[in-house]
Amino acid sequence: MSSFITLFSVDSILLLLFLGAVVGIVAGLFGVGGGLVIVPVLIWSLPLLGVEEGLSVHMAVGTSLATIVFTSIAAVRAHHRRGAVVWRYFLALTPGILLGAWLGGMIAGGLEGESLRRLFALFLLIVAFRMFREAPLETRYGLVSRWQNSGVGLGIGAISALVGIGGGTLTVPYLNGGGVEVRRAVATSSACGLPIALAGTLSFVWVGWGAAGLPAGSSGYVYWPVVLIIVVTSTLLAPAGASLAHRLSPYWLKRIFALFLLFVSIRLLFS
């Protein structure tokens, strides 16, 4: 593999550092795992780094999942120290999640880049409208059925890997609706993000292996130099975003982020 310096120009490295900083601040500010931000940012920026247009969407999703492997480990450790992770629900969901995330990567590999981009944009639209709606969740069902948890885990894993996210927008509502207190639901969702990211990353490596036009430093649809820079810079700057979040109104934070997602989804749909 070529050395890191020969892979990118100085301008490209500065661009990646800036992108990682943006991801870290936004993730800390709005409390998201990063995939909702990383994927659209990479879709637009990877061509500037020399990645072919036809590969940029798949590489954005695969690379996003690889970054979540590392960021989720840090998040899970923090939540576990506070005793917030409900491990029995994590274990109940994980088998379905692993299979679903692998299948999600396989499905993504069979889609054209344009189709995958529009699918991600539609997912962002749904998330944005749900955030605007802000309907409080109430306990509506139990989480005792093994088959129910396996089936839901399969769906969460498949959708999350397909669009390159850690699954929090899907896992938290499911756990909370099943009676898990919201902070513990968030912590358990962070733990579930690790098997999603691991299986999804491996799937995107597998399905993209040997694809024509892959840049140096990549394994399948995962671009490791980009993963490295985003993980380092976003980890360093996420606390700054979190600090800023504590000074702002949660009500307006949620709506600002929903507007951001709405803007991004429209750009992805019609650009």
Backbone hydrogen bonds in HBPLUS format (Angstrom, degrees):
<---DONOR---> <-ACCEPTOR-->    atom                        ^
c    i                          cat <-CA-CA->   ^        H-A-AA   ^      H-
h    n   atom  resd res      DA  || num        DHA   H-A  angle D-A-AA Bond
n    s   type  num  typ     dist DA aas  dist angle  dist       angle   num
A0006-THR N   A0003-SER O   3.16 MM   3  5.52 126.1  2.46 103.2 116.0     1
A0007-LEU N   A0004-PHE O   3.12 MM   3  5.26 143.2  2.26 100.5 111.3     2
A0013-ILE N   A0009-SER O   3.00 MM   4  6.34 157.1  2.05 152.4 158.4     3
A0014-LEU N   A0010-VAL O   2.95 MM   4  6.21 159.8  2.00 152.5 157.8     4
A0015-LEU N   A0011-ASP O   2.95 MM   4  6.18 150.4  2.04 142.7 151.1     5
A0016-LEU N   A0012-SER O   2.93 MM   4  6.24 157.3  1.99 148.8 154.3     6
A0017-LEU N   A0013-ILE O   2.92 MM   4  6.19 156.2  1.97 149.8 156.4     7
A0018-PHE N   A0014-LEU O   2.96 MM   4  6.17 155.8  2.02 145.6 152.1     8
A0019-LEU N   A0015-LEU O   2.89 MM   4  6.17 158.0  1.94 149.9 156.2     9
A0020-GLY N   A0016-LEU O   2.86 MM   4  6.07 161.6  1.89 150.7 155.5    10
A0021-ALA N   A0017-LEU O   2.97 MM   4  6.16 151.2  2.05 142.6 150.6    11
A0022-VAL N   A0018-PHE O   2.93 MM   4  6.23 157.5  1.98 150.9 156.7    12
A0023-VAL N   A0019-LEU O   2.90 MM   4  6.16 164.4  1.92 153.5 157.6    13
A0024-GLY N   A0020-GLY O   2.94 MM   4  6.12 162.2  1.97 147.4 152.2    14
A0025-ILE N   A0021-ALA O   2.96 MM   4  6.15 167.6  1.98 153.9 156.8    15
A0026-VAL N   A0022-VAL O   2.91 MM   4  5.99 169.7  1.92 154.7 158.2    16
A0027-ALA N   A0023-VAL O   2.84 MM   4  5.85 159.5  1.88 147.6 154.2    17
A0028-GLY N   A0024-GLY O   2.96 MM   4  6.08 159.6  2.00 145.0 150.7    18
A0029-LEU N   A0025-ILE O   2.77 MM   4  5.86 151.7  1.85 146.7 155.8    19
A0030-PHE N   A0026-VAL O   2.90 MM   4  5.92 166.1  1.92 152.5 154.7    20
A0031-GLY N   A0027-ALA O   2.83 MM   4  5.33 123.4  2.15 132.9 144.1    21
A0037-VAL N   A0034-GLY O   2.90 MM   3  5.29 142.2  2.05 110.2 121.7    22
A0038-ILE N   A0034-GLY O   2.64 MM   4  5.75 172.6  1.65 165.3 168.1    23
A0039-VAL N   A0035-GLY O   3.18 MM   4  5.80 169.6  2.19 139.3 142.4    24
A0041-VAL N   A0037-VAL O   3.23 MM   4  6.26 162.8  2.26 153.7 158.9    25
A0042-LEU N   A0038-ILE O   2.87 MM   4  6.00 159.7  1.91 157.2 162.5    26
A0043-ILE N   A0039-VAL O   2.90 MM   4  6.10 154.0  1.97 153.2 161.2    27
A0044-TRP N   A0040-PRO O   3.20 MM   4  6.42 153.9  2.28 146.2 150.9    28
A0045-SER N   A0041-VAL O   2.96 MM   4  6.09 142.6  2.10 139.9 151.4    29
A0046-LEU N   A0042-LEU O   2.84 MM   4  5.35 167.1  1.86 144.3 146.0    30
A0048-LEU N   A0045-SER O   2.88 MM   3  5.23 130.2  2.13 108.7 122.9    31
A0049-LEU N   A0046-LEU O   2.86 MM   3  5.02 143.3  2.00 104.3 116.1    32
A0051-VAL N   A0046-LEU O   3.14 MM   5  5.47 161.8  2.17 142.8 137.2    33
A0050-GLY N   A0047-PRO O   3.17 MM   3  5.11 161.3  2.20 103.7 106.3    34
A0055-LEU N   A0052-GLU O   2.94 MM   3  5.42 154.1  2.00 115.1 123.4    35
A0056-SER N   A0052-GLU O   3.17 MM   4  6.26 128.8  2.44 148.8 163.0    36
A0056-SER N   A0053-GLU O   3.32 MM   3  5.26 143.3  2.46  98.5 108.3    37
A0059-MET N   A0055-LEU O   2.96 MM   4  6.04 162.8  1.99 161.6 167.4    38
A0060-ALA N   A0056-SER O   2.86 MM   4  5.90 141.5  2.01 137.6 148.1    39
A0061-VAL N   A0057-VAL O   3.06 MM   4  6.36 160.0  2.11 153.6 157.2    40
A0062-GLY N   A0058-HIS O   2.97 MM   4  6.13 172.5  1.98 152.7 155.2    41
A0063-THR N   A0059-MET O   2.89 MM   4  5.70 158.2  1.94 138.6 145.5    42
A0064-SER N   A0060-ALA O   2.99 MM   4  5.98 150.0  2.08 136.9 145.3    43
A0065-LEU N   A0061-VAL O   3.09 MM   4  6.37 159.7  2.13 150.8 155.1    44
A0066-ALA N   A0062-GLY O   3.15 MM   4  6.44 152.2  2.23 142.3 149.7    45
A0067-THR N   A0063-THR O   3.07 MM   4  6.40 151.1  2.16 148.4 155.4    46
A0068-ILE N   A0064-SER O   3.10 MM   4  6.40 149.7  2.20 146.9 155.4    47
A0069-VAL N   A0065-LEU O   3.22 MM   4  6.60 136.1  2.42 142.5 153.0    48
A0071-THR N   A0067-THR O   3.07 MM   4  6.38 170.1  2.08 155.7 158.7    49
A0072-SER N   A0068-ILE O   2.84 MM   4  5.54 155.8  1.89 141.3 147.5    50
A0075-ALA N   A0071-THR O   3.12 MM   4  6.38 157.1  2.17 144.2 150.8    51
A0076-VAL N   A0072-SER O   2.81 MM   4  5.95 163.4  1.84 154.0 157.8    52
A0077-ARG N   A0073-ILE O   3.10 MM   4  6.27 160.7  2.14 147.8 152.6    53
A0078-ALA N   A0074-ALA O   3.19 MM   4  6.42 158.1  2.24 145.0 150.4    54
A0079-HIS N   A0075-ALA O   2.98 MM   4  6.27 163.7  2.01 153.9 158.2    55
A0080-HIS N   A0076-VAL O   2.79 MM   4  5.88 158.1  1.84 152.1 158.7    56
A0081-ARG N   A0077-ARG O   3.07 MM   4  6.21 154.2  2.14 145.0 150.7    57
A0082-ARG N   A0079-HIS O   3.11 MM   3  5.23 130.8  2.37  96.7 109.8    58
A0084-ALA N   A0079-HIS O   3.11 MM   5  5.50 170.1  2.12 153.0 149.9    59
A0083-GLY N   A0080-HIS O   2.87 MM   3  4.86 157.5  1.92 104.7 111.5    60
A0089-TYR N   A0086-VAL O   3.17 MM   3  5.80 134.1  2.40 113.1 123.3    61
A0090-PHE N   A0086-VAL O   3.23 MM   4  6.56 152.8  2.31 145.2 153.3    62
A0091-LEU N   A0087-TRP O   2.86 MM   4  6.08 163.2  1.88 153.2 156.3    63
A0092-ALA N   A0088-ARG O   3.04 MM   4  6.14 142.4  2.19 130.6 140.9    64
A0093-LEU N   A0089-TYR O   3.00 MM   4  6.13 148.9  2.10 144.7 151.1    65
A0094-THR N   A0090-PHE O   2.96 MM   4  5.96 147.1  2.07 149.5 158.4    66
A0097-ILE N   A0093-LEU O   3.00 MM   4  6.11 158.7  2.05 154.0 160.3    67
A0098-LEU N   A0094-THR O   2.86 MM   4  6.01 166.4  1.88 164.9 165.3    68
A0099-LEU N   A0095-PRO O   3.27 MM   4  6.49 169.1  2.28 149.3 151.7    69
A0100-GLY N   A0096-GLY O   2.81 MM   4  5.89 163.6  1.84 151.6 157.4    70
A0101-ALA N   A0097-ILE O   2.78 MM   4  5.86 164.5  1.81 155.8 159.4    71
A0102-TRP N   A0098-LEU O   3.16 MM   4  6.30 157.9  2.21 142.3 148.1    72
A0103-LEU N   A0099-LEU O   2.99 MM   4  6.23 164.7  2.01 151.9 156.2    73
A0104-GLY N   A0100-GLY O   2.74 MM   4  5.94 150.8  1.83 147.9 157.2    74
A0105-GLY N   A0101-ALA O   3.09 MM   4  6.33 154.9  2.16 145.3 149.9    75
A0106-MET N   A0102-TRP O   3.09 MM   4  6.42 154.4  2.16 145.9 153.2    76
A0107-ILE N   A0103-LEU O   2.84 MM   4  6.11 158.3  1.89 154.3 159.9    77
A0108-ALA N   A0104-GLY O   2.93 MM   4  6.12 160.8  1.96 146.5 152.1    78
A0109-GLY N   A0105-GLY O   2.96 MM   4  6.15 151.5  2.04 144.3 151.7    79
A0110-GLY N   A0107-ILE O   3.04 MM   3  5.29 139.3  2.21 102.9 114.4    80
A0111-LEU N   A0108-ALA O   3.06 MM   3  5.26 161.6  2.10 108.9 114.8    81
A0116-LEU N   A0112-GLU O   3.01 MM   4  6.33 160.9  2.05 157.9 163.5    82
A0117-ARG N   A0113-GLY O   2.91 MM   4  6.09 153.6  1.98 147.9 155.3    83
A0118-ARG N   A0114-GLU O   3.09 MM   4  6.32 159.7  2.13 147.8 152.3    84
A0119-LEU N   A0115-SER O   2.96 MM   4  6.14 151.1  2.04 145.1 153.6    85
A0120-PHE N   A0116-LEU O   3.01 MM   4  6.24 158.4  2.06 147.0 152.0    86
A0121-ALA N   A0117-ARG O   2.99 MM   4  6.25 155.7  2.05 145.0 152.1    87
A0122-LEU N   A0118-ARG O   2.94 MM   4  6.17 156.9  2.00 148.2 153.3    88
A0123-PHE N   A0119-LEU O   3.05 MM   4  6.30 151.6  2.13 144.5 152.4    89
A0124-LEU N   A0120-PHE O   2.97 MM   4  6.31 154.7  2.04 150.2 156.7    90
A0125-LEU N   A0121-ALA O   3.01 MM   4  6.34 152.8  2.09 146.0 153.3    91
A0126-ILE N   A0122-LEU O   3.09 MM   4  6.39 158.0  2.14 148.4 153.0    92
A0127-VAL N   A0123-PHE O   3.04 MM   4  6.34 162.4  2.07 152.4 156.9    93
A0128-ALA N   A0124-LEU O   2.85 MM   4  6.05 162.8  1.88 154.5 159.3    94
A0129-PHE N   A0125-LEU O   3.00 MM   4  6.22 166.7  2.02 154.7 157.3    95
A0130-ARG N   A0126-ILE O   3.01 MM   4  6.19 152.8  2.08 145.9 153.8    96
A0131-MET N   A0127-VAL O   3.00 MM   4  6.25 149.0  2.10 147.3 155.5    97
A0132-PHE N   A0128-ALA O   3.03 MM   4  6.36 152.3  2.11 148.7 156.3    98
A0133-ARG N   A0129-PHE O   2.96 MM   4  6.11 154.4  2.03 144.4 151.4    99
A0134-GLU N   A0130-ARG O   3.10 MM   4  6.28 154.3  2.17 145.1 150.5   100
A0140-ARG N   A0177-GLY O   2.80 MM  37  5.70 163.9  1.83 163.2 162.1   101
A0149-ASN N   A0145-SER O   3.05 MM   4  6.28 168.1  2.06 151.4 153.7   102
A0150-SER N   A0146-ARG O   2.92 MM   4  6.09 154.4  1.98 145.3 153.1   103
A0151-GLY N   A0147-TRP O   2.88 MM   4  5.97 160.2  1.92 145.5 150.8   104
A0152-VAL N   A0148-GLN O   2.89 MM   4  6.08 164.7  1.91 153.8 158.3   105
A0153-GLY N   A0149-ASN O   2.83 MM   4  5.85 157.7  1.88 141.6 148.9   106
A0154-LEU N   A0150-SER O   2.92 MM   4  6.10 149.6  2.01 141.6 149.7   107
A0155-GLY N   A0151-GLY O   3.12 MM   4  6.44 157.3  2.17 145.8 150.7   108
A0156-ILE N   A0152-VAL O   2.84 MM   4  6.12 165.2  1.86 158.5 162.8   109
A0157-GLY N   A0153-GLY O   2.87 MM   4  5.94 167.8  1.88 151.0 154.7   110
A0158-ALA N   A0154-LEU O   2.99 MM   4  6.11 162.7  2.02 147.4 152.4   111
A0159-ILE N   A0155-GLY O   3.02 MM   4  6.10 175.4  2.02 154.5 156.0   112
A0160-SER N   A0156-ILE O   2.97 MM   4  5.92 162.8  2.00 148.4 154.2   113
A0161-ALA N   A0157-GLY O   3.02 MM   4  6.05 167.0  2.04 147.9 151.6   114
A0162-LEU N   A0158-ALA O   3.01 MM   4  6.03 151.0  2.09 142.7 151.4   115
A0163-VAL N   A0159-ILE O   3.18 MM   4  6.42 140.8  2.34 145.8 153.9   116
A0164-GLY N   A0160-SER O   2.77 MM   4  5.76 114.7  2.20 141.1 158.8   117
A0165-ILE N   A0160-SER O   2.98 MM   5  5.02 160.1  2.02 137.8 141.4   118
A0170-LEU N   A0167-GLY O   2.99 MM   3  5.39 151.4  2.08 111.6 120.7   119
A0171-THR N   A0167-GLY O   2.77 MM   4  5.86 173.1  1.78 167.3 169.7   120
A0172-VAL N   A0168-GLY O   3.16 MM   4  5.55 159.3  2.20 131.9 138.2   121
A0174-TYR N   A0170-LEU O   3.42 MM   4  6.55 157.8  2.48 141.1 147.3   122
A0175-LEU N   A0171-THR O   2.96 MM   4  6.18 171.0  1.97 162.6 164.0   123
A0176-ASN N   A0172-VAL O   2.86 MM   4  5.89 168.7  1.87 159.6 163.5   124
A0177-GLY N   A0173-PRO O   2.83 MM   4  5.76 155.5  1.89 140.6 147.9   125
A0178-GLY N   A0174-TYR O   3.10 MM   4  6.23 125.9  2.41 133.6 147.1   126
A0178-GLY N   A0175-LEU O   3.07 MM   3  5.02 134.7  2.28  93.6 106.7   127
A0180-VAL N   A0175-LEU O   3.01 MM   5  5.44 162.9  2.04 147.3 142.8   128
A0179-GLY N   A0176-ASN O   3.08 MM   3  5.26 162.9  2.11 108.7 111.9   129
A0184-ARG N   A0181-GLU O   3.00 MM   3  5.44 118.7  2.39 111.2 126.2   130
A0185-ALA N   A0181-GLU O   2.79 MM   4  5.98 144.6  1.91 151.3 162.2   131
A0186-VAL N   A0182-VAL O   2.87 MM   4  6.12 153.1  1.95 149.0 154.8   132
A0187-ALA N   A0183-ARG O   3.07 MM   4  6.29 159.3  2.11 141.0 146.5   133
A0188-THR N   A0184-ARG O   2.91 MM   4  6.02 160.9  1.94 143.6 148.9   134
A0189-SER N   A0185-ALA O   2.85 MM   4  5.94 150.3  1.94 142.1 151.0   135
A0190-SER N   A0186-VAL O   2.96 MM   4  6.25 147.2  2.07 144.2 152.6   136
A0191-ALA N   A0187-ALA O   3.21 MM   4  6.60 149.7  2.30 142.2 149.6   137
A0192-CYS N   A0188-THR O   2.97 MM   4  6.32 152.1  2.05 145.3 153.4   138
A0193-GLY N   A0189-SER O   2.98 MM   4  6.25 128.8  2.25 140.9 154.5   139
A0193-GLY N   A0190-SER O   3.19 MM   3  5.11 135.3  2.40  92.2 104.6   140
A0194-LEU N   A0191-ALA O   3.18 MM   3  5.76 152.8  2.26 112.0 118.6   141
A0196-ILE N   A0192-CYS O   3.37 MM   4  6.56 159.4  2.41 147.1 153.1   142
A0197-ALA N   A0193-GLY O   2.92 MM   4  6.01 163.0  1.95 144.1 148.7   143
A0198-LEU N   A0194-LEU O   2.87 MM   4  6.04 164.9  1.89 157.8 162.3   144
A0199-ALA N   A0195-PRO O   3.03 MM   4  5.92 168.1  2.04 144.0 147.1   145
A0200-GLY N   A0196-ILE O   2.87 MM   4  5.79 154.4  1.93 144.7 153.4   146
A0201-THR N   A0197-ALA O   2.83 MM   4  5.76 157.7  1.87 142.1 148.4   147
A0202-LEU N   A0198-LEU O   3.07 MM   4  6.27 171.1  2.08 152.1 154.5   148
A0203-SER N   A0199-ALA O   2.97 MM   4  6.09 150.0  2.06 141.8 150.5   149
A0204-PHE N   A0200-GLY O   2.95 MM   4  6.22 155.9  2.01 149.5 155.2   150
A0205-VAL N   A0201-THR O   2.89 MM   4  6.17 148.8  1.99 151.3 160.8   151
A0206-TRP N   A0202-LEU O   2.92 MM   4  6.08 161.8  1.96 145.7 150.7   152
A0207-VAL N   A0203-SER O   2.85 MM   4  6.03 175.4  1.85 156.4 157.5   153
A0208-GLY N   A0204-PHE O   3.16 MM   4  5.83 140.7  2.32 128.2 137.2   154
A0221-TYR N   A0204-PHE O   3.24 MM  17  5.47 167.8  2.26 123.1 126.1   155
A0209-TRP N   A0206-TRP O   3.29 MM   3  5.32 157.6  2.35 101.4 108.0   156
A0211-ALA N   A0208-GLY O   3.06 MM   3  5.46 161.8  2.09 135.7 133.4   157
A0224-TRP N   A0217-GLY O   3.20 MM   7  5.98 133.6  2.43 145.8 149.0   158
A0219-SER N   A0222-VAL O   2.87 MM   3  5.31 155.3  1.94 153.5 160.3   159
A0222-VAL N   A0219-SER O   3.07 MM   3  5.31 157.4  2.13 123.1 130.1   160
A0226-VAL N   A0223-TYR O   3.17 MM   3  5.68 124.3  2.50 111.6 124.1   161
A0227-VAL N   A0223-TYR O   3.11 MM   4  6.41 152.8  2.19 146.3 154.7   162
A0228-LEU N   A0224-TRP O   2.94 MM   4  6.17 162.8  1.97 158.5 161.1   163
A0229-ILE N   A0225-PRO O   3.20 MM   4  6.44 168.5  2.21 148.3 149.8   164
A0230-ILE N   A0226-VAL O   3.01 MM   4  6.10 170.2  2.02 154.6 157.8   165
A0231-VAL N   A0227-VAL O   2.92 MM   4  5.98 164.9  1.94 154.3 158.9   166
A0232-VAL N   A0228-LEU O   3.07 MM   4  6.22 169.3  2.09 152.5 155.4   167
A0233-THR N   A0229-ILE O   3.00 MM   4  6.07 171.4  2.00 156.9 158.0   168
A0234-SER N   A0230-ILE O   2.88 MM   4  5.62 155.8  1.94 142.3 150.4   169
A0235-THR N   A0231-VAL O   3.05 MM   4  5.88 152.8  2.13 137.5 145.0   170
A0236-LEU N   A0232-VAL O   3.16 MM   4  6.34 152.8  2.24 144.4 151.5   171
A0237-LEU N   A0233-THR O   3.10 MM   4  6.24 148.1  2.20 144.6 152.5   172
A0238-ALA N   A0234-SER O   2.88 MM   4  5.72 131.0  2.12 145.9 154.5   173
A0240-ALA N   A0237-LEU O   3.08 MM   3  5.34 128.9  2.35 104.1 117.1   174
A0241-GLY N   A0237-LEU O   3.36 MM   4  6.80 153.5  2.44 149.8 156.5   175
A0242-ALA N   A0238-ALA O   2.95 MM   4  6.26 158.1  1.99 154.9 161.7   176
A0243-SER N   A0239-PRO O   2.87 MM   4  6.03 153.4  1.94 144.7 151.5   177
A0244-LEU N   A0240-ALA O   3.06 MM   4  6.29 155.9  2.12 143.8 149.9   178
A0245-ALA N   A0241-GLY O   2.94 MM   4  6.17 148.3  2.04 144.3 153.6   179
A0246-HIS N   A0242-ALA O   3.26 MM   4  6.58 143.3  2.41 144.0 151.3   180
A0247-ARG N   A0244-LEU O   3.03 MM   3  5.35 151.2  2.11 107.6 116.7   181
A0248-LEU N   A0245-ALA O   3.21 MM   3  5.31 157.0  2.27 104.0 110.9   182
A0253-LEU N   A0249-SER O   2.87 MM   4  6.07 156.7  1.92 155.3 163.2   183
A0254-LYS N   A0250-PRO O   3.02 MM   4  6.09 164.6  2.05 148.4 150.7   184
A0255-ARG N   A0251-TYR O   3.38 MM   4  6.62 156.1  2.44 138.3 144.4   185
A0256-ILE N   A0252-TRP O   2.82 MM   4  5.93 156.6  1.87 152.3 158.6   186
A0257-PHE N   A0253-LEU O   3.00 MM   4  6.19 162.5  2.03 150.4 154.9   187
A0258-ALA N   A0254-LYS O   2.98 MM   4  6.17 150.7  2.06 140.0 148.7   188
A0259-LEU N   A0255-ARG O   2.92 MM   4  6.12 153.9  1.98 143.8 150.2   189
A0260-PHE N   A0256-ILE O   2.92 MM   4  6.21 151.0  2.01 143.9 152.4   190
A0261-LEU N   A0257-PHE O   2.89 MM   4  6.20 160.2  1.93 151.9 156.2   191
A0262-LEU N   A0258-ALA O   2.89 MM   4  6.10 153.1  1.97 144.6 152.6   192
A0263-PHE N   A0259-LEU O   2.89 MM   4  6.10 160.1  1.93 150.6 155.1   193
A0264-VAL N   A0260-PHE O   2.95 MM   4  6.20 165.4  1.98 152.8 156.7   194
A0265-SER N   A0261-LEU O   2.88 MM   4  6.01 161.7  1.91 148.6 153.9   195
A0266-ILE N   A0262-LEU O   3.07 MM   4  6.25 158.3  2.11 147.4 152.8   196
A0267-ARG N   A0263-PHE O   3.00 MM   4  6.24 161.4  2.03 150.7 156.1   197
A0268-LEU N   A0264-VAL O   2.91 MM   4  6.15 158.6  1.96 151.8 157.6   198
A0269-LEU N   A0265-SER O   2.91 MM   4  6.07 147.8  2.02 143.5 152.5   199
A0270-PHE N   A0266-ILE O   2.99 MM   4  6.07 155.7  2.05 151.5 156.6   200
A0271-SER N   A0267-ARG O   2.80 MM   4  5.32 127.1  2.09 143.5 150.2   201
